[in-house]
Amino acid sequence: MKRNPLSLAEDRILVEQLRLVLGNVGSSVIPAFLVAILMLWVLFKPDNAVGLGLWCAAVILSKLACYLHACYYLRAGIAFGRARGLVRQLVVLNALDAGIWAALCWVTLDSASMTGRSLVFAVLTGIAGSSMSLLAPVLPLFVVFVLAELLVVVSKLFLMGDGAYNALGLASILYGVTLIGQARNSALAASVAVVLRFELADSHARLREIEHHQTLAQERQRLMQDMHDGLGSSLVSALRVVEHGRLDEEEVAQVLKGCIDDLKLAIDSMEPVEADLLLLLATLRFRLGPRLESSGIALRWDVKNVPPLEWLNPKNALHILRVLQEAFTNIIKHTHATEIHVATRVDYDWIAVTITDNGSGFVVEDALKRGGGKGLSNQLNRAKSIGAELLWNSSPIGTCLTLRLPLQRGNMNAML
C-alpha cells in the first residue's frame, strides 16, 4: 500500500525535518520585511492607507512571531514526544502567515492600477513559490500555507465580478496544485536524505561497536598470552624446582613476589595512561618500591616532564613496563647495589629513560651470550617490538641502562 504523502514520518525523522524547517525561517525574515515595506511604498494611495499600513504591520509581526518561535525550539531542542505537537503549532502559524500575505489582494486590488495589480500577483506567486523551499521538508506545512493563501486570493478574484479575474483565479488554483506536486518531490528528497543520514550514523555506530569488541578481544588475547608467557612460565618453573627441593623458603618467596609483580604490571598496563609516560613510570615506582625497600636499595627519582607519546597504547605500555621491571629485578638479584637512580630526558626525537645503579657491574657481551632467549635478550626483543633502543653501559662501579623511546610513530616505523 502506498504511503500517504501528507502523513508525518516517525518521530526520529520528523524531528530532523522540523529542524530543517525551523532553520529555514531565519533566511526569510529580512526579505519578507523588505517586500512588505516595498508594497507599502509602491501601492500606497489615500483610499488604502489604513488597510495597507495595517497589512504591512501584520506581515512584519507574523514573520517576527514565526522567527521567535523557531529560535525558541532550535535553542531548547525538539523532544521526540513533542514533535507532532510542534507540527500543529506550525500549521496554525503558517496558515495565518499565508492568509496575511494573501490579504494584500483585498487591500489593494480595488484601488491599484494594472501595473500595481500585476505587482501584487507577482509578489504573491513568489511568496508561494519561495515557501516551498522553506516548508517542503514537512509537506503538510507547505500544503496548509498554499491552501490558506489560495483560499483568500481566489475568493477575492471571483468576487471582482470580471471574467479575466475569474480566469486568473483558476490559474492561481492550477499554480497552487503544481507547487504542491513539486513540493511533494522536494519533501521526498529531504526525507530520503534524512533517512540516509540516520542509516549512515547507525552504520558508523555498528562499526564502532564491532571495532570496540575486536579491540577488547585483542586486548584479552594479548593479556592472556603475556600472562601465559610471563607469569605462567615463572610459576611453572618455580613449581618444578620446589617439587625437586632445590629452593628454600626465602627463594620461593622471592619467586612468588616476582610473579605477583608480573601480574600487577599486566593489570597496570590495561589502565589508560593517555600517552603519558610519566604516569606509566609512576605506576612502576608504586609497584616496585616496596621490593626495593625490603631489599635495602634506595631509590632516587629524577623523572622530568617529557612530551606525550601518542603511540603509547596498553600493548606498548606493557612492553615498556616489562623492560624496566627486568632491569630492576636484575639489579636486586645480581648487582648488590645499594642505590638506584631513575631519570628521564629528551634527546631530539627521542625520550630516554635511564636506570643507573651502584652495583658491581657486568660484561654486557657475555651476559647477552649466556642469556640466550631470556634476560637481556628478552629486554632487547621487547624494545625492538615498539621501535625503541636499549643500551647498557656497565663498569665495576655500576651499570646504566638507557631505554630510548621515539616521540613519533614515524620514527618507530622507520626502525621496524
C-alpha positions as a Python dict, from the first residue, in 0.01 Angstrom:
ca = {
    (1, 'M'): (0, 0, 0),
    (2, 'K'): (137, 340, -98),
    (3, 'R'): (216, 569, 193),
    (4, 'N'): (6, 886, 225),
    (5, 'P'): (239, 1174, 122),
    (6, 'L'): (77, 1403, 381),
    (7, 'S'): (135, 1166, 672),
    (8, 'L'): (413, 1250, 915),
    (9, 'A'): (731, 1046, 940),
    (10, 'E'): (836, 856, 1251),
    (11, 'D'): (942, 1077, 1540),
    (12, 'R'): (1318, 1045, 1490),
    (13, 'I'): (1296, 1151, 1124),
    (14, 'L'): (1026, 1410, 1192),
    (15, 'V'): (1248, 1587, 1445),
    (16, 'E'): (1521, 1629, 1182),
    (17, 'Q'): (1268, 1750, 924),
    (18, 'L'): (1139, 2007, 1173),
    (19, 'R'): (1494, 2126, 1240),
    (20, 'L'): (1531, 2188, 868),
    (21, 'V'): (1206, 2386, 856),
    (22, 'L'): (1286, 2593, 1166),
    (23, 'G'): (1638, 2657, 1043),
    (24, 'N'): (1497, 2796, 716),
    (25, 'V'): (1279, 3056, 888),
    (26, 'G'): (1565, 3293, 963),
    (27, 'S'): (1657, 3328, 595),
    (28, 'S'): (1306, 3454, 509),
    (29, 'V'): (1268, 3725, 774),
    (30, 'I'): (1460, 4015, 616),
    (31, 'P'): (1327, 3953, 260),
    (32, 'A'): (971, 3946, 398),
    (33, 'F'): (1022, 4275, 582),
    (34, 'L'): (1163, 4440, 269),
    (35, 'V'): (882, 4312, 45),
    (36, 'A'): (617, 4437, 288),
    (37, 'I'): (775, 4782, 306),
    (38, 'L'): (813, 4789, -75),
    (39, 'M'): (444, 4711, -119),
    (40, 'L'): (354, 4986, 125),
    (41, 'W'): (569, 5234, -63),
    (42, 'V'): (462, 5141, -420),
    (43, 'L'): (91, 5072, -367),
    (44, 'F'): (13, 5344, -116),
    (45, 'K'): (-292, 5559, -201),
    (46, 'P'): (-507, 5780, 20),
    (47, 'D'): (-800, 5538, -1),
    (48, 'N'): (-597, 5231, 105),
    (49, 'A'): (-360, 5397, 350),
    (50, 'V'): (-507, 5246, 667),
    (51, 'G'): (-557, 4896, 530),
    (52, 'L'): (-218, 4880, 359),
    (53, 'G'): (-42, 5012, 670),
    (54, 'L'): (-215, 4753, 887),
    (55, 'W'): (-129, 4482, 634),
    (56, 'C'): (240, 4580, 636),
    (57, 'A'): (249, 4576, 1017),
    (58, 'A'): (71, 4238, 1024),
    (59, 'V'): (321, 4083, 780),
    (60, 'I'): (617, 4204, 987),
    (61, 'L'): (462, 4086, 1315),
    (62, 'S'): (366, 3750, 1165),
    (63, 'K'): (714, 3683, 1030),
    (64, 'L'): (871, 3800, 1355),
    (65, 'A'): (646, 3563, 1552),
    (66, 'C'): (748, 3273, 1324),
    (67, 'Y'): (1114, 3364, 1369),
    (68, 'L'): (1097, 3386, 1751),
    (69, 'H'): (903, 3060, 1764),
    (70, 'A'): (1170, 2888, 1552),
    (71, 'C'): (1454, 3032, 1761),
    (72, 'Y'): (1294, 2904, 2080),
    (73, 'Y'): (1265, 2545, 1959),
    (74, 'L'): (1605, 2543, 1793),
    (75, 'R'): (1762, 2658, 2118),
    (76, 'A'): (1554, 2443, 2354),
    (77, 'G'): (1560, 2135, 2130),
    (78, 'I'): (1277, 1924, 1992),
    (79, 'A'): (1185, 1624, 2203),
    (80, 'F'): (1055, 1318, 2019),
    (81, 'G'): (730, 1324, 2214),
    (82, 'R'): (665, 1691, 2125),
    (83, 'A'): (741, 1677, 1752),
    (84, 'R'): (383, 1620, 1640),
    (85, 'G'): (255, 1892, 1871),
    (86, 'L'): (510, 2129, 1718),
    (87, 'V'): (377, 2042, 1372),
    (88, 'R'): (30, 2150, 1485),
    (89, 'Q'): (171, 2482, 1610),
    (90, 'L'): (348, 2540, 1279),
    (91, 'V'): (32, 2458, 1085),
    (92, 'V'): (-152, 2737, 1266),
    (93, 'L'): (134, 2987, 1231),
    (94, 'N'): (183, 2921, 860),
    (95, 'A'): (-189, 2928, 785),
    (96, 'L'): (-210, 3271, 949),
    (97, 'D'): (105, 3390, 773),
    (98, 'A'): (-29, 3277, 435),
    (99, 'G'): (-365, 3442, 499),
    (100, 'I'): (-196, 3771, 590),
    (101, 'W'): (13, 3769, 272),
    (102, 'A'): (-295, 3689, 61),
    (103, 'A'): (-486, 3975, 228),
    (104, 'L'): (-278, 4208, 9),
    (105, 'C'): (-532, 4129, -267),
    (106, 'W'): (-823, 4251, -56),
    (107, 'V'): (-638, 4566, 47),
    (108, 'T'): (-511, 4678, -295),
    (109, 'L'): (-696, 4525, -592),
    (110, 'D'): (-984, 4771, -581),
    (111, 'S'): (-755, 5074, -578),
    (112, 'A'): (-439, 4966, -760),
    (113, 'S'): (-354, 5033, -1122),
    (114, 'M'): (-300, 4749, -1368),
    (115, 'T'): (73, 4772, -1301),
    (116, 'G'): (8, 4762, -927),
    (117, 'R'): (-220, 4457, -962),
    (118, 'S'): (44, 4278, -1166),
    (119, 'L'): (297, 4353, -892),
    (120, 'V'): (61, 4216, -627),
    (121, 'F'): (22, 3885, -812),
    (122, 'A'): (395, 3864, -882),
    (123, 'V'): (466, 3907, -510),
    (124, 'L'): (203, 3654, -402),
    (125, 'T'): (312, 3391, -654),
    (126, 'G'): (673, 3450, -548),
    (127, 'I'): (583, 3410, -181),
    (128, 'A'): (400, 3085, -257),
    (129, 'G'): (692, 2954, -463),
    (130, 'S'): (962, 3052, -215),
    (131, 'S'): (770, 2897, 74),
    (132, 'M'): (815, 2560, -94),
    (133, 'S'): (1188, 2561, -23),
    (134, 'L'): (1123, 2668, 336),
    (135, 'L'): (839, 2432, 429),
    (136, 'A'): (874, 2134, 192),
    (137, 'P'): (1069, 1911, 441),
    (138, 'V'): (737, 1874, 629),
    (139, 'L'): (492, 1864, 339),
    (140, 'P'): (168, 1928, 537),
    (141, 'L'): (306, 2269, 641),
    (142, 'F'): (351, 2376, 280),
    (143, 'V'): (12, 2239, 176),
    (144, 'V'): (-158, 2437, 455),
    (145, 'F'): (33, 2752, 357),
    (146, 'V'): (-64, 2725, -12),
    (147, 'L'): (-428, 2636, 57),
    (148, 'A'): (-469, 2925, 301),
    (149, 'E'): (-316, 3169, 54),
    (150, 'L'): (-524, 3034, -237),
    (151, 'L'): (-846, 3049, -37),
    (152, 'V'): (-803, 3419, 39),
    (153, 'V'): (-669, 3518, -304),
    (154, 'V'): (-914, 3318, -517),
    (155, 'S'): (-1213, 3431, -312),
    (156, 'K'): (-1120, 3794, -385),
    (157, 'L'): (-1062, 3724, -754),
    (158, 'F'): (-1401, 3561, -801),
    (159, 'L'): (-1571, 3843, -611),
    (160, 'M'): (-1427, 4100, -855),
    (161, 'G'): (-1708, 4012, -1098),
    (162, 'D'): (-1483, 4006, -1402),
    (163, 'G'): (-1418, 3712, -1633),
    (164, 'A'): (-1048, 3797, -1656),
    (165, 'Y'): (-1017, 3780, -1280),
    (166, 'N'): (-1213, 3455, -1273),
    (167, 'A'): (-962, 3310, -1519),
    (168, 'L'): (-679, 3442, -1305),
    (169, 'G'): (-838, 3270, -1005),
    (170, 'L'): (-846, 2936, -1193),
    (171, 'A'): (-484, 2990, -1299),
    (172, 'S'): (-394, 3051, -934),
    (173, 'I'): (-553, 2720, -838),
    (174, 'L'): (-354, 2538, -1108),
    (175, 'Y'): (-38, 2713, -991),
    (176, 'G'): (-105, 2602, -634),
    (177, 'V'): (-163, 2240, -742),
    (178, 'T'): (161, 2248, -942),
    (179, 'L'): (352, 2384, -646),
    (180, 'I'): (214, 2112, -421),
    (181, 'G'): (330, 1846, -667),
    (182, 'Q'): (677, 1996, -681),
    (183, 'A'): (685, 2029, -301),
    (184, 'R'): (595, 1662, -271),
    (185, 'N'): (906, 1570, -471),
    (186, 'S'): (1120, 1805, -261),
    (187, 'A'): (976, 1661, 60),
    (188, 'L'): (1052, 1309, -61),
    (189, 'A'): (1412, 1406, -141),
    (190, 'A'): (1453, 1571, 200),
    (191, 'S'): (1306, 1265, 373),
    (192, 'V'): (1538, 1030, 184),
    (193, 'A'): (1837, 1247, 279),
    (194, 'V'): (1741, 1236, 647),
    (195, 'V'): (1686, 859, 637),
    (196, 'L'): (2020, 803, 465),
    (197, 'R'): (2193, 1019, 723),
    (198, 'F'): (2041, 812, 1004),
    (199, 'E'): (2134, 488, 830),
    (200, 'L'): (2489, 613, 786),
    (201, 'A'): (2507, 716, 1153),
    (202, 'D'): (2369, 376, 1257),
    (203, 'S'): (2622, 204, 1033),
    (204, 'H'): (2907, 403, 1187),
    (205, 'A'): (2778, 319, 1535),
    (206, 'R'): (2770, -52, 1450),
    (207, 'L'): (3121, -33, 1305),
    (208, 'R'): (3246, 143, 1620),
    (209, 'E'): (3082, -123, 1835),
    (210, 'I'): (3238, -402, 1627),
    (211, 'E'): (3576, -229, 1644),
    (212, 'H'): (3537, -190, 2020),
    (213, 'H'): (3458, -560, 2061),
    (214, 'Q'): (3754, -652, 1840),
    (215, 'T'): (3983, -429, 2044),
    (216, 'L'): (3863, -588, 2367),
    (217, 'A'): (3912, -935, 2222),
    (218, 'Q'): (4264, -848, 2107),
    (219, 'E'): (4349, -699, 2446),
    (220, 'R'): (4216, -1006, 2625),
    (221, 'Q'): (4416, -1231, 2394),
    (222, 'R'): (4728, -1017, 2442),
    (223, 'L'): (4689, -1015, 2819),
    (224, 'M'): (4629, -1389, 2835),
    (225, 'Q'): (4931, -1455, 2613),
    (226, 'D'): (5154, -1229, 2820),
    (227, 'M'): (5037, -1385, 3146),
    (228, 'H'): (5095, -1729, 2998),
    (229, 'D'): (5445, -1644, 2877),
    (230, 'G'): (5541, -1439, 3184),
    (231, 'L'): (5352, -1524, 3498),
    (232, 'G'): (5256, -1875, 3390),
    (233, 'S'): (5611, -1965, 3288),
    (234, 'S'): (5753, -1830, 3615),
    (235, 'L'): (5502, -2024, 3824),
    (236, 'V'): (5563, -2349, 3634),
    (237, 'S'): (5940, -2310, 3669),
    (238, 'A'): (5906, -2233, 4040),
    (239, 'L'): (5677, -2533, 4091),
    (240, 'R'): (5923, -2769, 3928),
    (241, 'V'): (6224, -2661, 4135),
    (242, 'V'): (6015, -2666, 4454),
    (243, 'E'): (5899, -3021, 4376),
    (244, 'H'): (6264, -3124, 4342),
    (245, 'G'): (6358, -2948, 4666),
    (246, 'R'): (6607, -2708, 4508),
    (247, 'L'): (6462, -2386, 4660),
    (248, 'D'): (6445, -2278, 5023),
    (249, 'E'): (6163, -2072, 5168),
    (250, 'E'): (6334, -1738, 5104),
    (251, 'E'): (6395, -1820, 4739),
    (252, 'V'): (6036, -1940, 4697),
    (253, 'A'): (5914, -1613, 4848),
    (254, 'Q'): (6126, -1416, 4600),
    (255, 'V'): (5987, -1615, 4308),
    (256, 'L'): (5631, -1559, 4425),
    (257, 'K'): (5697, -1186, 4473),
    (258, 'G'): (5823, -1170, 4117),
    (259, 'C'): (5511, -1347, 3993),
    (260, 'I'): (5290, -1105, 4184),
    (261, 'D'): (5480, -813, 4031),
    (262, 'D'): (5427, -967, 3686),
    (263, 'L'): (5054, -991, 3748),
    (264, 'K'): (5027, -636, 3881),
    (265, 'L'): (5221, -491, 3588),
    (266, 'A'): (4999, -676, 3339),
    (267, 'I'): (4694, -529, 3509),
    (268, 'D'): (4851, -183, 3525),
    (269, 'S'): (4919, -188, 3152),
    (270, 'M'): (4544, -201, 3090),
    (271, 'E'): (4486, 129, 3269),
    (272, 'P'): (4454, 433, 3035),
    (273, 'V'): (4770, 642, 3051),
    (274, 'E'): (4663, 883, 2772),
    (275, 'A'): (5010, 893, 2613),
    (276, 'D'): (5163, 997, 2948),
    (277, 'L'): (5495, 819, 3003),
    (278, 'L'): (5538, 979, 3346),
    (279, 'L'): (5212, 823, 3463),
    (280, 'L'): (5335, 484, 3345),
    (281, 'L'): (5666, 526, 3529),
    (282, 'A'): (5482, 637, 3843),
    (283, 'T'): (5283, 314, 3828),
    (284, 'L'): (5607, 116, 3805),
    (285, 'R'): (5753, 305, 4102),
    (286, 'F'): (5444, 233, 4310),
    (287, 'R'): (5459, -140, 4230),
    (288, 'L'): (5832, -199, 4271),
    (289, 'G'): (5906, 50, 4551),
    (290, 'P'): (5826, -195, 4836),
    (291, 'R'): (6054, -463, 4687),
    (292, 'L'): (6345, -219, 4663),
    (293, 'E'): (6287, -102, 5017),
    (294, 'S'): (6276, -457, 5154),
    (295, 'S'): (6599, -529, 4966),
    (296, 'G'): (6775, -230, 5128),
    (297, 'I'): (6804, -38, 4799),
    (298, 'A'): (6745, 339, 4799),
    (299, 'L'): (6553, 483, 4505),
    (300, 'R'): (6641, 826, 4368),
    (301, 'W'): (6362, 955, 4142),
    (302, 'D'): (6469, 1224, 3897),
    (303, 'V'): (6192, 1199, 3640),
    (304, 'K'): (6127, 1521, 3443),
    (305, 'N'): (5831, 1626, 3228),
    (306, 'V'): (5850, 1484, 2876),
    (307, 'P'): (5625, 1519, 2569),
    (308, 'P'): (5332, 1276, 2531),
    (309, 'L'): (5377, 955, 2332),
    (310, 'E'): (5072, 920, 2108),
    (311, 'W'): (5155, 557, 2031),
    (312, 'L'): (5153, 454, 2400),
    (313, 'N'): (4868, 202, 2394),
    (314, 'P'): (4823, -82, 2650),
    (315, 'K'): (5029, -328, 2443),
    (316, 'N'): (5327, -94, 2409),
    (317, 'A'): (5292, 17, 2772),
    (318, 'L'): (5329, -343, 2888),
    (319, 'H'): (5648, -386, 2682),
    (320, 'I'): (5797, -76, 2848),
    (321, 'L'): (5695, -198, 3194),
    (322, 'R'): (5846, -543, 3129),
    (323, 'V'): (6178, -398, 3011),
    (324, 'L'): (6210, -174, 3315),
    (325, 'Q'): (6086, -443, 3554),
    (326, 'E'): (6355, -681, 3427),
    (327, 'A'): (6616, -408, 3486),
    (328, 'F'): (6507, -366, 3849),
    (329, 'T'): (6491, -743, 3900),
    (330, 'N'): (6846, -790, 3766),
    (331, 'I'): (6975, -517, 3999),
    (332, 'I'): (6807, -673, 4303),
    (333, 'K'): (6926, -1025, 4223),
    (334, 'H'): (7275, -981, 4084),
    (335, 'T'): (7445, -645, 4144),
    (336, 'H'): (7449, -600, 4524),
    (337, 'A'): (7359, -233, 4462),
    (338, 'T'): (7250, -1, 4742),
    (339, 'E'): (7109, 276, 4524),
    (340, 'I'): (6912, 310, 4202),
    (341, 'H'): (6873, 637, 4012),
    (342, 'V'): (6581, 670, 3765),
    (343, 'A'): (6574, 970, 3529),
    (344, 'T'): (6419, 1092, 3204),
    (345, 'R'): (6535, 1336, 2940),
    (346, 'V'): (6455, 1438, 2583),
    (347, 'D'): (6715, 1359, 2313),
    (348, 'Y'): (6600, 1529, 1991),
    (349, 'D'): (6324, 1297, 1861),
    (350, 'W'): (6358, 1050, 2147),
    (351, 'I'): (6272, 1023, 2515),
    (352, 'A'): (6541, 850, 2720),
    (353, 'V'): (6463, 663, 3040),
    (354, 'T'): (6777, 575, 3238),
    (355, 'I'): (6816, 335, 3531),
    (356, 'T'): (7155, 364, 3700),
    (357, 'D'): (7280, 153, 3993),
    (358, 'N'): (7599, 149, 4202),
    (359, 'G'): (7640, -228, 4187),
    (360, 'S'): (7925, -449, 4076),
    (361, 'G'): (7855, -428, 3703),
    (362, 'F'): (7891, -696, 3435),
    (363, 'V'): (8022, -761, 3085),
    (364, 'V'): (7730, -689, 2854),
    (365, 'E'): (7850, -906, 2565),
    (366, 'D'): (7898, -1209, 2791),
    (367, 'A'): (7559, -1162, 2953),
    (368, 'L'): (7387, -1147, 2613),
    (369, 'K'): (7560, -1469, 2505),
    (370, 'R'): (7474, -1651, 2827),
    (371, 'G'): (7118, -1517, 2832),
    (372, 'G'): (7010, -1688, 2512),
    (373, 'G'): (6642, -1612, 2460),
    (374, 'K'): (6593, -1472, 2812),
    (375, 'G'): (6724, -1196, 3035),
    (376, 'L'): (6888, -914, 2841),
    (377, 'S'): (6792, -1065, 2506),
    (378, 'N'): (6427, -1065, 2609),
    (379, 'Q'): (6457, -695, 2701),
    (380, 'L'): (6612, -621, 2360),
    (381, 'N'): (6333, -803, 2180),
    (382, 'R'): (6063, -613, 2370),
    (383, 'A'): (6233, -280, 2299),
    (384, 'K'): (6265, -363, 1930),
    (385, 'S'): (5897, -459, 1907),
    (386, 'I'): (5796, -100, 1996),
    (387, 'G'): (6065, 67, 1784),
    (388, 'A'): (6277, 161, 2086),
    (389, 'E'): (6651, 131, 2155),
    (390, 'L'): (6804, -36, 2460),
    (391, 'L'): (7163, 37, 2566),
    (392, 'W'): (7383, -75, 2859),
    (393, 'N'): (7691, 95, 2994),
    (394, 'S'): (7843, -117, 3271),
    (395, 'S'): (8159, -96, 3479),
    (396, 'P'): (8281, -226, 3817),
    (397, 'I'): (8127, 77, 3988),
    (398, 'G'): (7779, 44, 3840),
    (399, 'T'): (7554, -1, 3538),
    (400, 'C'): (7338, 241, 3341),
    (401, 'L'): (7050, 109, 3130),
    (402, 'T'): (6905, 354, 2875),
    (403, 'L'): (6570, 292, 2709),
    (404, 'R'): (6522, 534, 2415),
    (405, 'L'): (6160, 577, 2306),
    (406, 'P'): (6066, 753, 1979),
    (407, 'L'): (5846, 1061, 2010),
    (408, 'Q'): (5660, 995, 1684),
    (409, 'R'): (5524, 678, 1532),
    (410, 'G'): (5712, 761, 1211),
    (411, 'N'): (6037, 703, 1397),
    (412, 'M'): (5905, 367, 1503),
    (413, 'N'): (5803, 269, 1154),
    (414, 'A'): (6144, 365, 1022),
    (415, 'M'): (6309, 124, 1261),
    (416, 'L'): (6066, -168, 1232),
}
